[in-house]
Amino acid sequence: MSTPSLKGIRVIAFTWVWAGPWMGGVLADMGAEVIKVETKQRLDSQRVVKITKNPEQGPNQGQFNVTNRGVKSITLNLKQPKGLEIIKKLVKISDVIITNFAPRALPGWGLGYDTLKQIKPDIILVTLPAFGSTGPDKDYLSYGSTLEAVGGLSASFGYPGEVPVISGPYPSDPIGSMYGLVGVLAALNYRQRTGKGQHVDIAQNEGVTSLIPEVIMEEVMNGRTRPRMGNRDEIMAPHGCYPCKGRDKWVAIAVGTNDKWKALCHVMGNPDWAKDEKFSDQYARWQNQDELNKLIAGWTKDFTHYEVMQKLQKAGVAAGPSFNIEELVNDPPVKNRGIFIEQNHRVAGKTIVYRSPWKSALTAKNPPAPCLGENNDYVFKELLGINDKEIADLIETKVIY
């Protein structure tokens, strides 16, 4: 039986919402023991987002059960000196600390990197604030929507002549998480070779900027601002989403070469309009793509998006249905890959979560997300040897929603 790649690595997580928890969940997938430090005075907002109709679930709802799968939860009042001392004891027996709190949070508790190094010289600290831990913007407030705007992504989305578009899913969080994960793995490798820890600082807005290299290069190399292009591509044509049979059904098609264009024409029955000089080569098609898109839409509308995909993929043309979430969850290939996992949470009951988008023999098989403070006994008693009396006034009893 294979051993998960990070088995034996202990991570303390000061995380909430999405970016930090998702990083912790993936580290748990890799076999690390991830201990999330929580307070009942200010819950992770994902614990109480009201997307369910069952009030009995309490602070065990929604997105929290996805992003925090496989981690452990302790509750501790860090505003009390005893609580801080307990965390310092935990630092001594841990390898990594991750946080997406504001840069002032850990230093404000007396847990800045210089202090952490004194407690455990080879500790690795990975911080994931909105704008990084240094600079004049470090304490600015932000959400995913504002981060993608500042990172340059929103101005790159939208249609020509129209306003910038905010994506909706807000990729700053998961992109930041993945850069944080890479930072953890690189720091662990460095520590293994040198015996030294380090502070890895990731700015989520910079992670967003990494998604638009062609926009950056257009400005840096050519002195031009790349315009918003909607569904168009700078080279490929046809390229876009085309209507299909059914209500709000679409298929994405991308044709990058003349050979692929010929294959598309063959599937469409080689219509007479496809022989027009204005569609004779890739540049001509790109110049006349408004007309071209209407003609292709006239063909796709007579088929379902699945049928268009199957016809074109069989001919070697890149095409895929524009899935809504119901179609995505129930798509046979997606089900076959097993990206959606059914878990039985002891309070929330049956839940469907999505795993990390990679499969490996080294992936840990983790339990559902923890209830609030579920692992207090394990961490405080088993790991740290602290008795009930010492922690009775530190783990808190009242939950504030």
N, C-alpha and C positions, 0 to 999 in steps of 0.2 A: 504494500500500500504506500502510495506517495505521501510525503510530508509537505504540507503547505509551505511555500517559500519563505514566509516571514514568521513561522512558528518560533516562539521564544522571544519575540520582540514585543515590548509593552509600550503602548502609546497612551498618553493622557490627552484627552480632547476637551478643550474649552471651545465648544462650537455650538452654533445654532443656525436655524433656517436651512440653507441649502449647501452653500459652497463648502463649509467646514465639515458638516455631517457627511456629505457625499464622499469626501476624501477619507473620513474615518471608516465609512462603510466598505470602501474598496480595500483599504488596508486590512480590515477584518476578513474580507474575501481572500486576501493573500495569506491569511493565517495569523496576523498580529492580534494580540490582545488589546483591544481598544476600550479604554475606560473614560466614559463621558462624565464630566463633572457638571452637575446641575444644581439649581437652587429653586426651591418651591416659591420663593418670593418673586421670581421673574422667569416664567417658563419659556422654553423654546417655543416660539410662536407656532411652529409646525405641529406641536403637540395638541393644540387646541383650535386649529383652523376648522371651522364648522362645515365640513363637507359630508358628514354622515348624519343620520337621523336617530342615532342611538346615544342618548345622553349618558348611558351607563358606561360608555367607553372612557369617559373622563379625559384625562390628558394622554390619551393613547390613540390619537386619530390621524387620519389622512397621510400626508406626505411624510410625516415623521417615521411611519412604519416602513417606508421605502428607503429613505436616506440613511437611517440608523440601524439597518438590519445587521445583526451579528455583533453589535457593540454592547458594552456593559454600562449601567447607569448607577451613579452614586449621587446623593444629595448632601450638600455641605454648605454651611454658612461661612463664607470666606471673609466676612466683615468682622468676625471674632478671631482674636489672636490664636486660639486653639485650633480653629479651622484651618488657618494658614499653616500652622505647624504640621498638621496632618498632611496637607498637600505637599509640604516639603519632604516629609517622610516618604511619600509616594514617589516624588521625583527621584529620590535616591535609588529606588529599585526599578526605575523606568528608563527607556531608551530615547523616546521621542515625545515632544509636546507639540500639538497642533492647535491652531486657533484662527478663527476668522472674526474675532472680536475687534473692536476699534483698537488702534495702536496704544492708547492710554490704559487699556483695561489691565493687562498683566502687570505692567510697572506700577499701576495704581494699587495693586494688591501686594506689592513688594515682590513680584515674581518676574522682574525684568531679566533679560538674558544674562547680564553680568551677575545677578544674584543666583540664577539657576546654575551658572557655571561653577560658582563657589560650592553649591550643594552637590553637584555631580559634574565634574570637569568635562566629561565626554558627552554631555546631553546634547541632543539635537532639537532645536526650536524651529518650527516652520510656521510663519505668520502669513495670513492671507487676507489682509484688510482691503478695502475698496481701492485706495490709492497708494498702497504701500505704507511702510512705517516711517518714512522720512519725507521731507519736503513740505512746502507750505500748504499742500492740500490734504495732508495725512489725516486730519480730523474732520474732513468734510463728511456730511451725511450722504448716503446714497442707497439706491435700490438698483436692481438689475437693469431697469429701463434707463436710468440716468447714466449708469456705467457704460452701456452700449452706445449711448449718445456721445459721451466724452471720449470713448475709445474709437470713435470714427465709424462705427458700424451703421448706425441709424441713417447717417447722411449718405451712405452707399446703397441703402435699400429704398425701394419705391420706383415709381414710374417717371419717365422724362417729363420735366416741367411741373411735377407735383411735389408735395411736401415729403420730408424724410419719413420713414416708416420704422416704428419700434417693433421688434420681431414678435413679442408676445411670450415666447418660451424663455427669453433672457439668458443667452448662453454664457454670460460672464461668470455665473456660478459654476456650472460644470467644467468650463474651460479652466477657470482658476483652480478648481479641485484637481484636475489632471496635471496641471503644472506643479501644484503642491505635492502630488503623489510622486512625480518625477524628482522633485527636490528631496523628498524623504529618502527615496531609493538611492539617489546619488550621494546624499550625506551619509547614509548607512555604509555604502561602499567605501567612501573616503575614510570613515571612522575605522572600518575593518583594516584598512591599509596603514593608517597613521596613528590610530588611537585617539584622534581628536574629534570633538563635536563641532557644530557650527550653527549659526543662525541663517536660515534660508528665508528670504522675504520676497513674497510674490504680491504684486499689485493686480487686482482683478481687472482694472481698466486696461492695463498693458496686455493682459491675456486676450481681451477683446480685439485690441489693435493687431495682434498676431494673426487674426482671421482675414485680414484684408491686405495681403502683401501686394497684389496687383494694383490696388489703389495707391498704396504708398510709393511703389516703383514708378507709377505714371507721374506722380508729382516730383519725385526726387530726380528721375532720369530725364523726363521730358518737360518738366515745368508746367504740366497741365493737371487740372482737377478732373478726375474721371467722373462723368455725369452718371446720374441714376439711370439704370437701364431696364428696370422691371424684370421680365423673364428672359431678356435677351442675353446673349453672350458676345464677347468682343470678337470672336472668330467664327464660332459655329452658327450655322443657319441651315435648316430650321432648328430652333431651340426654344422650348417653352412648354406651357401646359395647354392642352387642347381639350375641348368639350367632348364628352362621350354620352352614350345612351344612358338615361336615368337622370334623376334629380341631383344636381351639384356633383356630377361625376366627371373626373378629369384624368388625363394621362400626360405624363411628361415624356417628351421626345427630344433627343439630342443627336444631331448628325454632324460628325466632325470631318468627314472626308468625302471625296467624290464617289468612292466605292460604296460607302454607306448610303449616300444619296441614291445611287442606282438601285441598291437593295430596297430602300424605302419605296421608290417608284414601282419596283416590281411587285411588292406586296400590295400597293394601291391599285395595281392593274395597269400600270404604265399609262396614265391618263394623258391626253393630248397636251394639256397645259404644261405638263412637266417637261415637254420638249422645247418650250419657248426659250429663246436666246437669253432672256433675263434670268433664267435659272440654270444656265449652262455650266457654270463653275461656282466654286464656293464663294468667291468674292461677289459675283453677280447675285447669288442667292441672298447674301448678307445685305446687299444694297436694296434688295426688293423684298425684304422679309415681311413687311406689313401685308402685302398682297399674298405672299407665299403662305403665311400663317392662316389667312382666311381660306385658302384653297385646301390646306391640310385639314383644317377644322371641318370643312365640308365632307371630308372622308371619315374622320374619327367619330363624328356624331352618330353614325349608323351602327356603331359597335360599343360594347361595354368596355370599360377601361381594362379589364382583364383580357378581353379578346384582343384589343390593340397590342397590349404588352406581349401576349403569347405569339401573335403573328410576327411582330417586329423582332422580338428576341430570337425567334426561330430563324430569321433571316440575318441575324447578327447586328441588328440595330438597337442601340440603347434606348429602352423605354420602360416605364414603370408607372403603375397606377398612383394617383395622388390619394393615398389612403386617409380616410377619417379614422378616428381612434377606434371605433367599433370594428372596422375592417382590419386595422393593424393588429388588434388583440386576437382576432379570430383567423388571421391569415395562416394557412397550413404551413408554409415555410418558416414563418416566425414561431409558430407553435413547435415545429420540429426542432428548431434551435434551442427552445426552452428558455427564452429570455424572460418570459413572465413565469413567476414561481408562485405556487399556492402555499401559503403558510397558515398555521393555526396559532394565532396570537392568544395568549391566555386570558386577555380581557377583551380585545377587539374582535376575537373570533376569527373566522376564515377571512384572510386577506390575500390579495394578489399584489405582488411586488415585482419589480424588474431587477434582474441581477446586473452585474457589471457586464459590459458588452464584449467580453472575451471568455473563452473556455479553455481550461487547462487541467491537466491531472493534478496540478498543485493548488487548485482552488479549494479553499476551505468550505465545508458544508456547515453553514452558520444557522443559529436559531433566529426567530423573529426579533424585531426591535424590542428593547427592554421597556418594562413599565418604569415609572418614575421611582428612582431609588431602589430598583429591584436587586441590585448587587451590593448593597451596603454591607451586609454581613460578610460576604466574600472578601471585599476589599479591606474593610476596617478590621475585621476579626482575623481572617485567615492570612491575608497578605501582610498586614501591619501589626497584628497582635494587640489591637485596642479593644478594651472591654466596653460593654453597654453603658456603664456609668460615665465613662469618659466622653462618649459621643452623644449622649442622650439630648443635650441641649444644642448640638451642632447640626444634626441631620434634619431638623425642622419637622414640624408636624402639620402645619396649616399650608394648604395649597392656595395660592392667590392666582386667579384666572385673569 
